[in-house]
């Protein structure tokens, strides 16, 4: 009864996004975070890599453990009971098993949205991106897992180069500004942000965009 769930963040289309799986049960679909159960003979680090590969096709992703969801009352029997009436016998057995109490160890990763290619796996349809704002639609308590992961990001934002993992190696100030707003979930004054980030010594100008614009945007790197 020990499981792993993974919150994989990316920044694309001007928003913070997370990878999800859609699971079809006799024509009914639910959305969940990539996850699975730990084998008796398996180390946790091995289980994370196996589960992510099986559910997304991705390999060699660097993960950090950030939370454990394991309250004694953690059961989804009531939430899944409605689905039970709509699915076939085999899927109903699976849902009954999911309805039991189990403990989930949560891991988080930050990836470059534009470099990630997901495809169908042996067990599931292709994984896909979901804007973090829509993560409340995820089944069970997976929306709370995403919320907890985002709160962990916020705590680390002033001290670690989070943006360096979510942006391309070269980026514009508007890109960095949009990412900061996406992580914090609120507007940030643009002139003030620009002044602070340029005086911080964290980034350096490395050129300009290859663009036909009259005033191509400056490119920066950490």
C-alpha positions in Angstrom: 0.0 0.0 0.0 2.9 2.3 -0.8 2.7 4.5 -3.9 4.6 7.2 -5.6 3.2 10.3 -7.4 5.2 12.7 -9.4 4.6 16.4 -10.1 6.6 17.4 -13.2 6.4 21.1 -13.8 7.1 22.9 -17.1 6.6 26.5 -18.3 4.9 26.8 -21.6 2.3 28.9 -23.3 2.9 31.6 -20.7 1.7 29.4 -17.8 3.1 26.9 -15.3 2.0 23.4 -16.4 2.1 19.9 -15.0 2.2 16.5 -16.7 -0.9 14.3 -16.2 -2.2 10.9 -17.4 -5.7 10.3 -18.5 -7.0 6.9 -17.6 -10.0 5.5 -19.5 -12.3 3.1 -17.6 -14.9 1.6 -19.9 -15.3 4.9 -21.7 -15.1 7.0 -18.6 -12.0 9.1 -18.2 -10.2 10.4 -15.1 -7.1 12.6 -14.9 -4.3 11.8 -12.5 -0.6 12.6 -11.8 2.0 10.1 -13.1 2.1 7.4 -10.3 2.3 3.8 -9.4 3.1 1.4 -6.6 6.5 0.5 -5.1 7.6 -3.2 -5.6 8.7 -5.1 -2.5 12.2 -5.6 -4.0 12.6 -2.0 -5.3 14.4 1.0 -3.9 12.4 4.3 -4.0 14.8 5.9 -6.4 14.4 3.0 -8.8 10.6 3.1 -8.4 10.4 6.7 -9.3 12.3 6.3 -12.6 10.3 3.1 -13.5 7.0 4.7 -12.8 7.7 7.9 -14.7 9.0 5.9 -17.7 5.9 3.6 -17.6 3.4 6.6 -17.4 5.1 9.2 -19.5 7.9 7.6 -21.5 10.4 10.1 -20.0 13.8 8.9 -18.6 16.6 10.3 -16.6 14.6 13.1 -14.9 16.0 14.5 -11.7 13.4 14.3 -8.9 13.2 15.7 -5.4 11.0 14.3 -2.6 8.8 17.1 -1.2 5.8 15.5 0.7 4.1 12.4 2.0 0.4 12.0 1.8 -0.6 9.4 4.3 -3.4 10.4 6.7 -5.2 7.4 8.2 -8.5 8.7 6.6 -6.9 8.9 3.2 -9.4 6.9 1.1 -11.3 7.7 -2.1 -14.1 5.2 -1.7 -16.9 7.9 -1.9 -15.3 9.8 -4.8 -14.8 6.6 -6.9 -18.1 5.0 -6.0 -20.0 6.9 -8.7 -17.5 5.6 -11.3 -18.0 2.1 -10.0 -21.6 2.1 -11.2 -20.5 3.1 -14.7 -17.7 0.7 -15.5 -17.3 -3.0 -16.3 -16.5 -5.7 -13.8 -12.7 -5.7 -14.4 -12.4 -2.0 -14.1 -14.7 -2.1 -11.0 -12.2 -4.4 -9.3 -9.4 -1.9 -10.0 -11.5 1.0 -8.6 -12.2 -1.0 -5.5 -8.5 -1.5 -5.0 -7.8 2.2 -5.5 -10.5 3.0 -2.9 -8.4 1.5 -0.1 -6.2 3.6 2.2 -2.6 3.9 1.0 0.4 6.2 1.5 1.9 8.3 -1.4 5.4 9.6 -1.4 5.4 12.7 -3.7 8.3 13.8 -5.9 8.8 16.9 -7.9 10.8 17.7 -11.1 11.4 20.9 -13.2 11.8 20.4 -16.9 12.2 22.4 -20.1 8.6 22.4 -21.6 10.0 22.8 -25.1 12.4 19.8 -24.9 9.9 17.3 -23.5 8.4 14.8 -25.9 5.8 12.4 -24.4 4.3 9.4 -26.2 2.1 6.4 -25.5 3.6 3.8 -23.1 3.1 0.1 -22.6 0.3 0.8 -20.1 -1.2 4.2 -20.8 -2.2 6.6 -23.5 0.2 9.5 -24.1 0.7 11.8 -21.1 -0.1 15.5 -21.6 0.4 18.9 -20.1 -2.2 20.6 -18.0 -2.1 24.3 -16.8 -1.6 24.3 -13.0 -4.7 26.4 -12.6 -6.8 23.5 -13.8 -5.2 20.9 -11.5 -8.2 21.1 -9.2 -9.9 18.8 -11.7 -7.5 16.0 -11.0 -9.0 12.8 -9.4 -8.5 11.8 -5.7 -6.2 14.3 -3.9 -3.8 14.9 -6.8 -4.9 18.5 -7.0 -3.7 19.0 -3.4 -0.4 17.3 -4.4 0.1 19.9 -7.1 -0.8 22.7 -4.7 1.7 21.4 -2.2 4.4 21.2 -4.8 3.8 24.7 -6.0 4.0 25.9 -2.3 7.4 24.1 -2.1 8.5 26.0 -5.2 7.5 29.3 -3.7 9.6 28.7 -0.6 12.6 27.9 -2.6 12.2 30.6 -5.3 14.4 33.2 -3.5 17.2 30.8 -2.8 17.6 28.4 -5.7 17.8 28.9 -9.5 14.3 27.4 -10.2 13.8 29.5 -13.3 17.0 28.0 -14.8 15.4 24.6 -14.9 12.1 25.8 -16.4 13.4 28.3 -19.1 15.6 27.7 -22.1 19.3 28.5 -21.7 18.6 31.8 -23.4 15.5 33.8 -22.6 14.0 37.3 -22.6 13.1 39.4 -19.6 9.3 39.1 -20.5 9.8 35.3 -20.4 11.4 35.5 -16.9 8.7 37.9 -15.7 5.9 35.6 -17.0 7.5 32.6 -15.2 7.8 34.5 -11.9 4.1 35.5 -12.1 3.1 31.9 -13.0 4.9 30.4 -10.0 3.7 33.1 -7.6 0.1 33.1 -9.0 -0.2 36.9 -9.0 0.8 39.9 -11.1 4.2 41.4 -10.5 5.0 45.0 -11.4 7.1 44.8 -14.6 9.4 47.9 -14.2 10.2 47.0 -10.6 10.8 43.3 -11.5 13.1 44.4 -14.4 15.1 46.8 -12.1 15.5 44.2 -9.3 16.5 41.3 -11.6 19.0 43.3 -13.6 20.7 44.6 -10.4 20.8 41.2 -8.8 23.7 39.8 -10.8 21.8 36.6 -11.4 21.5 37.1 -15.2 23.7 38.4 -18.0 22.9 39.7 -21.5 24.1 37.3 -24.2 22.6 38.8 -27.4 19.4 39.5 -29.2 16.5 37.4 -30.7 16.8 36.5 -34.3 13.7 38.5 -35.3 12.4 40.7 -38.0 11.0 43.0 -35.3 12.1 46.7 -35.4 13.5 46.3 -31.9 14.5 42.6 -31.3 14.3 41.6 -27.6 17.5 41.2 -25.6 18.4 37.6 -24.6 19.7 36.7 -21.2 21.2 33.7 -19.4 21.7 32.8 -15.8 
